Amino acid sequence: MQDAINGWAASAEAWMDSQGAEGDFARRWILDRVMLERVEAQQPKARAALDVGCGEGRFCRLLRDRGIPATGLEPVEALRTQAEALDPTGRYCAGQAEALPFDDGSFDLVVSYLTLIDIDGLEEALAEMVRVLRPGGQLLIANINPFCSAGGWVKDAEGRSLHFAADRYLEIRAEWQEWAGIRILNWHRPMEAYMQPLLRAGLRLTHFSEPAPHGGPAERVEKYTRLPWFHIMEWRKD
Ligand SMILES: C[S@@+](CC[C@H](N)C(=O)[O-])C[C@H]1O[C@@H](n2cnc3c(N)ncnc32)[C@H](O)[C@@H]1O
């Protein structure tokens, strides 16, 4: 099945190790805080949330702990099984973003937490996220900056990062990425590939940020600040 969902089935164990209980560096020190601030700023509070590509369910558990019932959608069985084990009363479903198994307008919060670069059918997936969102609802996206997915660090002979080189920015492509026992297929797409479908669908951009780390190991903070890897967007459906 689609190369076991682009490498995620074979990488599930290593991925769960990399996340630990509090998430990896990016989630713990950069993204969670802003994602949760945006969720908590929504009035009235969301009553039903969907986390598309929920992995082992960490963000669903964070929503649950804030009194927001969340459904996690995850195509990889090993990740879904772990999500269910860590949250036995939670709701976790098999499926893919390109064909969400939910009725129109089922959720007032839809989350895509670092999943858009994993999804093959981006336009279909964004259309589905908009479809299952209620009018007035919030679509919250954490994504990798396209200027990062277009390149890599240039290093000296000692392995020190000299500068970052991006290339072929407008060329949409999928490339295998490997680190820490994880091997997955990631998409590079220019920023407009993410913005245009949501603008065409009539959504309003109500938040955009490139958050700096608020803590964490000094060398990670320094490296991240040289080149912020992520942005967060909040869109509203009127
Ligand atoms: C980088 S992980 C992020 C997991 C989780 N959102 C988090 O932040 O910990 C990407 C996730 O997207 C899932 N995924 C890959 N292709 C997908 C698709 N077409 N539809 C939904 N999820 C998909 C993967 O199985 C994986 O769990």
PDBQT file of the ligand as one rigid body, heavy atoms in Angstrom, charges set to zero:
ROOT
HETATM    1  C1  LIG A 301       5.777  13.881  10.708  1.00  0.00    +0.000 C 
HETATM    2  S1  LIG A 301       4.516  12.760  11.217  1.00  0.00    +0.000 S 
HETATM    3  C2  LIG A 301       3.550  13.810  12.249  1.00  0.00    +0.000 C 
HETATM    4  C3  LIG A 301       2.712  13.033  13.231  1.00  0.00    +0.000 C 
HETATM    5  C4  LIG A 301       1.956  13.916  14.235  1.00  0.00    +0.000 C 
HETATM    6  N1  LIG A 301       1.071  14.836  13.562  1.00  0.00    +0.000 N 
HETATM    7  C5  LIG A 301       2.932  14.653  15.114  1.00  0.00    +0.000 C 
HETATM    8  O1  LIG A 301       3.103  15.852  14.943  1.00  0.00    +0.000 OA
HETATM    9  O2  LIG A 301       3.555  13.987  15.964  1.00  0.00    +0.000 OA
HETATM   10  C6  LIG A 301       3.510  12.630   9.730  1.00  0.00    +0.000 C 
HETATM   11  C7  LIG A 301       2.326  11.688   9.879  1.00  0.00    +0.000 C 
HETATM   12  O3  LIG A 301       1.527  11.774   8.697  1.00  0.00    +0.000 OA
HETATM   13  C8  LIG A 301       1.026  10.490   8.413  1.00  0.00    +0.000 C 
HETATM   14  N2  LIG A 301       0.631  10.435   6.991  1.00  0.00    +0.000 N 
HETATM   15  C9  LIG A 301       1.387  10.133   5.912  1.00  0.00    +0.000 A 
HETATM   16  N3  LIG A 301       0.647  10.173   4.792  1.00  0.00    +0.000 NA
HETATM   17  C10 LIG A 301      -0.604  10.530   5.173  1.00  0.00    +0.000 A 
HETATM   18  C11 LIG A 301      -1.835  10.736   4.490  1.00  0.00    +0.000 A 
HETATM   19  N4  LIG A 301      -1.912  10.609   3.155  1.00  0.00    +0.000 N 
HETATM   20  N5  LIG A 301      -2.919  11.062   5.207  1.00  0.00    +0.000 NA
HETATM   21  C12 LIG A 301      -2.849  11.219   6.550  1.00  0.00    +0.000 A 
HETATM   22  N6  LIG A 301      -1.720  11.030   7.254  1.00  0.00    +0.000 NA
HETATM   23  C13 LIG A 301      -0.615  10.681   6.576  1.00  0.00    +0.000 A 
HETATM   24  C14 LIG A 301       2.167   9.577   8.783  1.00  0.00    +0.000 C 
HETATM   25  O4  LIG A 301       1.755   8.237   8.936  1.00  0.00    +0.000 OA
HETATM   26  C15 LIG A 301       2.682  10.223  10.053  1.00  0.00    +0.000 C 
HETATM   27  O5  LIG A 301       2.025   9.730  11.187  1.00  0.00    +0.000 OA
ENDROOT
TORSDOF 0
